[in-house]
């Protein structure tokens, strides 16, 4: 079984950045299917473009454009490309980094598809700094990485708490929402009383329904902005916003810049 050493992935490397025990990299995925393998360190993989399947010994996971996966170093897996072109952004952590930051590495066991939009916002900011790499980027990246790990561990800790089986279905509905969502529609799809849903959302999602949906829409918009195929008006509508103005205002509240500035910096 192959063990890929730090900073090594299947494909061709476009760029790489090392910061105090962290390796950020962008790769084009060239081969149709990888060998089964382990990685030396845990890492996040954000699929910038394309579509692929991730296999481990337990499951096959469909990963369309914009997917975020967390892989630990103990999980053997392989990838199969479903599109002609695919490209990914990796954030790899040397294990000593967790000790230095006093983070609980045990919570990172296993590999999984991340569906919490809060983490996508942090990945979007990290990718922006990775592409910008000005005099402020290194500090910004270190702070964002701490936020990313703390939020990941909070989510991992919450997953250890018992939650009703329908909460997983609720998260998937909200994560993939493209149309207007209401408690009534959620109740009908889940077969759960609206009162139970309203109580569960802040408990298991850590935010209210409106905030979670706004986060999910911004998560969707990142995929389109990185892909750079659509006008901002098209991005707004495809992400579920009623108009470009509302999209711009919401995006700026999360990223501190307009989507136009964000997109321009990624593709300069």
C-alpha positions as a printed Julia matrix, in Angstrom:
268×3 Matrix{Float64}:
   0.0    0.0     0.0
   1.41   3.37   -1.01
   1.9    6.08    1.6
   2.15   9.51    0.0
   4.65  11.72    1.84
   3.8   15.25    2.88
   2.77  17.59    0.09
   2.45  14.79   -2.48
  -0.8   14.06   -4.36
  -1.75  12.29   -7.56
  -1.75  14.76  -10.44
   0.31  17.74  -11.56
   1.12  20.47   -9.05
   0.22  24.01  -10.1
   1.44  25.85   -6.99
   2.4   25.24   -3.38
   2.91  27.25   -0.19
   4.57  26.15    3.1
   3.7   27.98    6.33
   4.9   26.7     9.73
   3.88  23.06    9.43
   1.09  23.62    6.9
   1.26  22.86    3.18
  -1.25  24.48    0.85
  -1.27  23.29   -2.74
  -3.29  23.28   -5.94
  -3.25  20.28   -8.28
  -4.71  19.29  -11.61
  -5.98  15.71  -11.39
  -4.73  14.04  -14.55
  -5.28  10.29  -14.26
  -8.67   8.57  -14.45
  -8.21   6.58  -11.22
  -5.54   6.61   -8.5
  -4.06   3.61   -6.7
  -5.26   2.78   -3.21
  -3.09   4.8    -0.85
  -2.59   6.48    2.54
  -1.35  10.0     3.24
   1.34  10.84    5.77
  -0.7   13.73    7.21
  -4.37  14.73    7.58
  -5.65  17.17    4.99
  -8.65  18.97    3.51
  -9.38  18.66   -0.19
 -11.61  21.27   -1.84
 -12.65  20.33   -5.37
 -12.26  23.51   -7.39
 -13.42  22.07  -10.7
 -14.65  18.78  -12.06
 -16.33  15.75  -10.59
 -14.88  12.64   -8.96
 -15.64   9.72   -6.67
 -13.75   9.11   -3.45
 -13.58   5.49   -2.26
 -12.58   4.14    1.14
 -13.23   0.72    2.68
 -16.64   1.84    4.0
 -18.23   3.92    1.27
 -18.17   5.52   -2.16
 -18.67   9.29   -2.05
 -19.77  11.39   -5.01
 -17.81  14.65   -5.04
 -19.12  17.23   -7.5
 -17.52  20.6    -8.11
 -17.31  22.49   -4.8
 -17.09  19.45   -2.5
 -14.99  19.59    0.66
 -13.48  16.39    2.09
 -11.51  15.78    5.26
  -9.06  12.85    5.1
  -7.06  11.54    8.02
  -3.7    9.77    7.72
  -5.06   6.34    8.77
  -7.71   6.03    6.05
  -6.75   4.3     2.8
  -8.64   5.58   -0.18
  -8.57   6.1    -3.92
 -10.16   8.57   -6.33
 -11.87   8.06   -9.66
 -12.33  11.01  -11.99
 -15.77  11.38  -13.58
 -15.04  14.48  -15.64
 -12.37  15.15  -18.25
 -10.8   17.89  -16.14
 -10.6   18.17  -12.35
  -8.65  20.45  -10.05
  -8.29  20.58   -6.26
  -6.99  22.75   -3.41
  -5.32  20.93   -0.48
  -4.59  22.04    3.07
  -2.27  19.54    4.75
  -1.31  19.59    8.44
   1.84  18.13    9.9
   0.77  16.33   13.09
   3.13  18.36   15.28
   1.13  21.45   14.29
  -1.84  20.12   16.28
   0.35  19.66   19.36
   1.78  23.16   19.06
  -1.71  24.67   18.75
  -3.1   22.42   21.55
  -5.77  20.94   19.28
  -7.23  17.48   19.81
  -6.02  15.44   16.85
  -8.1   12.42   17.92
 -11.24  14.19   16.69
  -9.84  14.09   13.15
 -10.08  10.31   12.79
 -11.93   9.0     9.75
 -12.6   10.55    6.37
 -15.77  12.38    5.48
 -17.53  14.79    3.17
 -18.05  18.1     4.97
 -21.46  19.69    4.47
 -21.32  22.56    6.98
 -21.28  25.82    4.94
 -19.43  27.69    7.7
 -16.29  25.7     6.84
 -16.69  26.45    3.14
 -16.51  30.18    3.88
 -13.2   29.65    5.65
 -11.89  27.51    2.77
 -12.97  30.23    0.35
 -11.0   32.83    2.31
  -7.97  30.54    2.55
  -7.98  29.92   -1.19
  -8.2   33.67   -1.79
  -5.13  34.31    0.41
  -3.31  31.38   -1.21
  -3.84  32.95   -4.62
  -3.1   36.52   -3.48
   0.06  35.87   -1.41
   0.78  39.48   -0.5
   2.56  40.73    2.63
  -0.52  40.05    4.8
  -1.43  36.6     3.48
   0.75  34.46    5.75
  -0.74  35.94    8.94
  -4.25  35.79    7.47
  -3.75  32.11    6.55
  -2.53  31.16   10.01
  -5.51  32.82   11.67
  -7.96  31.27    9.2
  -6.43  27.82    9.73
  -6.98  28.08   13.49
 -10.6   29.04   12.86
 -10.96  26.16   10.41
  -9.6   23.6    12.86
 -11.55  24.93   15.83
 -14.78  24.87   13.81
 -13.99  21.37   12.5
 -13.4   20.08   16.02
 -16.61  21.69   17.24
 -18.52  19.95   14.44
 -16.74  16.65   15.14
 -17.55  16.94   18.84
 -21.21  17.66   18.1
 -21.38  14.55   15.9
 -20.56  12.45   18.97
 -23.74  13.7    20.66
 -26.9   11.75   19.93
 -29.12  13.44   17.38
 -32.34  12.22   15.74
 -31.78  10.29   12.51
 -33.74  12.87   10.5
 -31.28  15.66   11.37
 -28.8   14.25    8.84
 -31.51  14.45    6.15
 -32.3   18.0     7.28
 -28.69  19.07    6.83
 -28.56  17.56    3.35
 -31.78  19.34    2.33
 -30.45  22.68    3.52
 -27.01  22.09    2.05
 -28.41  21.45   -1.43
 -31.29  23.94   -1.28
 -31.85  25.82   -4.55
 -35.45  26.9    -3.99
 -37.21  28.81   -1.24
 -37.3   26.8     1.99
 -39.99  26.96    4.66
 -40.65  25.03    7.85
 -43.77  23.62    6.21
 -41.86  22.25    3.21
 -39.13  20.81    5.46
 -41.79  19.21    7.67
 -43.46  17.59    4.66
 -40.19  16.27    3.22
 -38.86  14.96    6.53
 -42.14  13.77    8.04
 -41.33  15.7    11.21
 -43.49  18.27   13.02
 -42.39  21.91   12.41
 -42.01  22.47   16.17
 -39.41  19.68   16.41
 -37.54  21.12   13.43
 -37.52  24.66   14.85
 -36.08  23.34   18.12
 -33.51  21.14   16.42
 -32.01  23.7    14.05
 -30.24  25.94   16.62
 -29.26  22.88   18.68
 -27.66  20.82   15.92
 -26.73  23.51   13.38
 -25.53  26.15   15.9
 -27.38  28.93   14.01
 -30.96  29.76   13.1
 -32.55  28.59    9.85
 -32.16  31.94    8.03
 -28.45  32.19    8.83
 -27.78  28.6     7.79
 -29.53  29.14    4.45
 -27.58  32.34    3.8
 -24.35  30.45    4.55
 -25.4   27.66    2.18
 -26.13  30.13   -0.65
 -22.75  31.8    -0.24
 -21.15  28.34   -0.26
 -22.83  27.67   -3.62
 -21.65  31.01   -5.01
 -17.99  30.19   -4.27
 -18.14  27.27   -6.7
 -19.33  29.53   -9.51
 -16.91  32.37   -8.74
 -13.93  30.01   -8.73
 -15.14  28.34  -11.92
 -15.26  31.77  -13.62
 -17.82  30.77  -16.27
 -20.73  32.97  -15.23
 -21.58  36.64  -14.89
 -22.25  37.91  -11.37
 -25.96  38.11  -12.17
 -25.93  34.44  -13.21
 -23.97  33.5   -10.06
 -26.54  35.3    -7.9
 -29.51  33.46   -9.42
 -27.77  30.07   -9.58
 -26.9   30.41   -5.89
 -30.51  31.13   -4.92
 -30.44  34.91   -4.46
 -33.32  37.04   -5.7
 -30.99  39.57   -7.37
 -27.34  40.56   -7.72
 -27.62  43.4    -5.21
 -28.78  41.06   -2.43
 -26.04  38.59   -3.35
 -23.33  41.27   -3.28
 -24.47  42.6     0.09
 -24.59  39.13    1.67
 -21.26  38.04    0.19
 -19.54  41.18    1.46
 -20.91  40.58    4.98
 -19.05  37.23    5.08
 -15.9   38.02    3.1
 -15.37  41.73    3.65
 -15.2   42.33   -0.11
 -17.57  42.2    -3.05
 -17.83  39.03   -5.16
 -16.41  41.01   -8.09
 -13.2   41.79   -6.18
 -12.97  38.19   -4.94
 -13.37  36.77   -8.44
 -10.93  39.23  -10.02
  -8.16  38.41   -7.53
  -8.56  34.65   -8.12
  -8.18  34.96  -11.88
  -5.59  37.69  -12.34
